[in-house]
Amino acid sequence: MRRAIILAVIAFTLVLLVRLPARWLSPLLPHGMQCQQLDGSAWNGSCTGLTSSGNAVGDVTWNLQLLQLLRARLDLRLDLTGTDSSAHGEVALGFGGAVHGRDVTLDVPLTSALVSSLPVGAHARLQGTLARIEWTGKYLSELQGELRVQDLVGPRGQAFGSYQVSFAPGSGSDSADLPTGVVHDGGGPLQLEATLQLTHDPGYVVDGRVAPRPSASADIVDMLKYLGSADASGRRPFSLMGTF
C-alpha cells in the first residue's frame, strides 16, 4: 500500500511537471534576466527574447532529461541562438548555483562586456568545443576541451590574429589545482606560447613568451618593446591577469 502511494505521488509530480506552463518559470530566472515570451512547458519549452541586464542574449529552447530527474537532478538540453551568438549543450544544475556542462559548443562575441579586463573597443570571436565544464557557483573548477579566440582586434584597430587554448582531460579535477590550458597562436602576427591558469576570483593568469613575426605591424612591434629585452630567439616573457 505504501509503495503504491509513493508511485502515485511520483506519477502525479511527473504529470504536473510535463504540463506546467513555461511562463510559470519566469520568477525563477536569475536576477537581471528576462524573457519577452515563454512558451511550452517546464518539460520542453522556449524563451524568446532573453535579455540580461537589458542586453539582448537571444532565444533559448530547453528539454528536460527524464532519467536524470528520477535521480533528483535537474538536467537540461539547452540551445541558445542569438543574432551573433550561439551555444548548445547538456547542462545539469546543482546546489549553490553549481552548473555542470557536457558536450558544449559556443560561438559568441568576445568584448569587454564578457571579459571585463579586455580593453574597451577590443573585440574577437570566442568559439569553443568543451567536453566538460564545472562551475561551482563561484569559479570554474574544471574544463576539458578547446577554446579559440578568432581574429582579435585591439582598441586601435590592430590585428593580433587568432589563438587557441587547450584544456586536457582532468584539468582542474583536483580542488587545489584549477584548470590550466596550453595557449598557441594561429600563425598571425605574433608567435606565442603560454599557459592560461584559471583562478578563484574568477579570473585568469597568462604566462608565456612572445615574439613578432615579419607580418606584425610597426605598432605591434613597438608595443612588445615595453615587455623588456628579448632573448636570443627574439622572444620576450610576459604575464597577464584579469577577471571575467
C-alpha positions in Angstrom: 0.0 0.0 0.0 2.7 2.4 1.0 4.7 1.6 -2.2 1.6 2.3 -4.3 1.1 5.7 -2.7 4.8 6.6 -3.4 4.5 5.6 -7.0 1.2 7.6 -7.3 2.9 10.7 -5.9 5.8 10.3 -8.3 3.5 9.9 -11.3 1.4 12.9 -10.3 4.6 15.0 -9.9 5.8 14.0 -13.4 2.5 14.8 -15.0 2.4 18.2 -13.2 6.0 18.9 -14.4 5.2 17.9 -18.0 2.1 20.2 -18.1 3.5 23.1 -16.0 3.4 26.1 -18.3 6.8 27.6 -19.1 5.5 31.1 -18.2 5.3 30.0 -14.6 9.1 29.7 -14.6 9.6 33.5 -15.1 10.1 34.2 -11.3 12.9 31.6 -11.2 15.1 33.4 -13.8 18.4 34.8 -12.4 18.4 38.4 -11.2 18.6 40.8 -14.2 17.4 38.2 -16.7 14.0 38.5 -18.5 12.1 36.7 -21.3 10.0 38.6 -23.7 7.9 35.4 -24.2 7.9 32.0 -22.6 6.2 29.1 -24.4 5.8 25.4 -24.0 6.2 23.7 -20.6 8.8 23.3 -17.9 9.5 20.0 -19.6 10.0 21.2 -23.1 9.9 25.0 -23.7 11.4 28.1 -25.2 12.3 31.6 -24.1 12.1 34.2 -26.9 13.9 37.5 -26.5 16.1 36.6 -23.5 17.9 39.7 -22.0 20.4 40.1 -19.3 20.7 43.4 -17.5 19.0 45.0 -20.6 21.4 43.4 -23.1 19.9 41.1 -25.7 21.1 37.5 -25.4 18.9 35.6 -27.9 16.3 32.8 -27.9 16.6 29.7 -25.7 15.0 26.3 -26.0 15.3 23.5 -23.5 14.4 19.9 -23.0 14.3 18.3 -19.5 16.0 14.9 -19.3 13.6 12.4 -17.6 16.1 9.8 -16.4 18.2 12.4 -14.6 15.1 13.9 -13.0 14.3 10.5 -11.5 17.8 10.7 -9.9 16.9 14.1 -8.3 19.0 16.0 -10.8 17.8 18.9 -13.0 19.4 18.0 -16.3 18.6 20.0 -19.4 19.5 20.1 -23.1 19.9 23.9 -23.8 20.1 25.6 -27.2 20.8 29.3 -27.4 20.6 31.2 -30.7 21.2 35.0 -31.0 21.8 37.4 -33.8 25.5 36.9 -33.5 25.9 34.1 -30.9 25.0 30.5 -30.3 25.6 27.9 -27.6 24.4 24.3 -27.3 25.0 21.5 -24.7 23.8 19.4 -21.8 23.5 21.3 -18.5 22.9 20.0 -15.0 22.0 22.4 -12.2 23.3 21.6 -8.7 23.2 23.1 -5.2 24.6 26.6 -4.5 24.4 27.7 -8.1 26.7 24.9 -9.4 26.5 24.2 -13.1 27.8 21.0 -14.8 28.1 21.2 -18.6 28.8 18.4 -21.1 29.4 18.5 -24.8 29.1 22.3 -25.0 29.7 24.2 -28.2 29.7 28.0 -28.3 30.3 30.9 -30.7 29.9 34.3 -29.1 31.4 37.8 -29.5 34.3 38.5 -27.2 34.3 42.0 -25.8 34.9 43.9 -22.6 31.2 43.1 -21.7 32.1 39.4 -21.4 35.7 39.8 -20.1 36.0 43.0 -18.0 39.8 43.1 -18.3 39.6 43.3 -22.1 40.2 46.9 -23.3 37.1 48.8 -24.4 37.0 48.6 -28.2 38.9 45.4 -28.5 36.9 42.5 -29.9 37.1 39.0 -31.3 35.0 35.8 -31.6 35.2 33.3 -28.8 34.5 29.7 -30.1 34.7 26.5 -28.1 34.2 22.8 -28.1 34.1 21.6 -24.5 33.5 18.1 -23.3 33.1 19.1 -19.7 32.6 22.3 -17.7 32.3 22.5 -13.9 31.2 25.8 -12.3 31.0 25.7 -8.5 28.8 28.8 -8.3 31.8 30.9 -7.7 34.5 29.8 -10.1 35.4 27.3 -12.9 36.8 24.2 -11.2 37.2 22.1 -14.3 37.4 22.4 -18.1 38.0 19.9 -20.8 38.3 20.8 -24.5 39.4 23.8 -26.6 38.6 27.5 -26.7 39.5 29.6 -29.7 39.9 33.4 -29.9 39.3 34.3 -33.6 40.5 37.5 -35.2 41.5 39.5 -32.2 41.4 43.3 -32.9 42.8 45.8 -30.5 41.2 49.0 -29.3 43.0 51.0 -32.0 42.2 48.5 -34.8 45.4 46.5 -34.6 45.0 42.9 -35.9 46.5 40.5 -33.4 45.5 37.2 -35.1 43.9 34.1 -33.7 44.7 31.9 -30.7 43.6 28.6 -29.2 43.7 27.3 -25.6 43.6 23.5 -25.0 42.5 22.0 -21.6 43.5 18.4 -21.2 41.1 15.9 -19.6 41.3 16.1 -15.8 42.5 19.7 -15.8 41.2 21.1 -12.5 39.9 17.8 -11.3 41.8 18.3 -8.0 40.2 21.1 -5.9 43.7 22.5 -5.3 44.5 22.5 -9.0 42.4 24.9 -11.1 42.2 24.3 -14.8 45.3 25.2 -16.8 45.3 25.4 -20.6 48.1 25.5 -23.2 47.9 28.5 -25.5 49.2 28.6 -29.1 48.9 31.2 -31.8 47.2 30.6 -35.1 50.0 31.8 -37.3 49.2 35.5 -37.1 51.5 38.5 -36.4 52.6 37.1 -33.0 54.5 33.9 -32.3 53.2 33.0 -28.9 53.5 30.1 -26.5 51.9 30.3 -23.0 49.8 28.8 -20.3 46.5 30.0 -19.0 45.7 29.3 -15.4 42.1 30.0 -14.1 41.7 31.5 -10.7 39.1 31.7 -7.9 38.3 35.3 -8.5 37.0 34.2 -11.0 39.7 35.2 -13.4 42.9 34.0 -15.2 46.7 34.4 -15.4 48.5 34.0 -18.6 52.3 33.4 -18.6 54.4 32.9 -21.7 56.8 34.2 -24.3 56.0 36.2 -27.4 57.8 37.5 -30.5 56.7 39.4 -33.6 56.5 37.7 -37.0 57.6 39.6 -40.1 53.9 40.3 -40.8 53.5 42.2 -37.5 52.7 45.9 -37.8 55.1 48.6 -36.5 52.5 49.4 -33.8 52.6 45.8 -32.5 56.4 45.6 -32.7 56.6 48.8 -30.6 54.1 47.5 -28.1 56.2 44.4 -27.5 59.3 46.5 -26.6 57.5 47.5 -23.3 57.8 43.9 -22.2 61.6 44.2 -21.8 64.6 42.7 -23.5 64.2 39.8 -25.9 66.2 36.6 -25.5 68.5 35.1 -28.2 65.4 33.8 -30.1 63.8 37.2 -30.1 61.1 36.3 -27.6 60.0 38.3 -24.6 58.4 37.0 -21.4 55.1 38.3 -20.4 52.4 37.9 -17.8 48.8 39.0 -17.9 45.9 38.6 -15.4 42.3 39.6 -15.4 38.8 38.7 -14.3 35.6 37.6 -16.1 
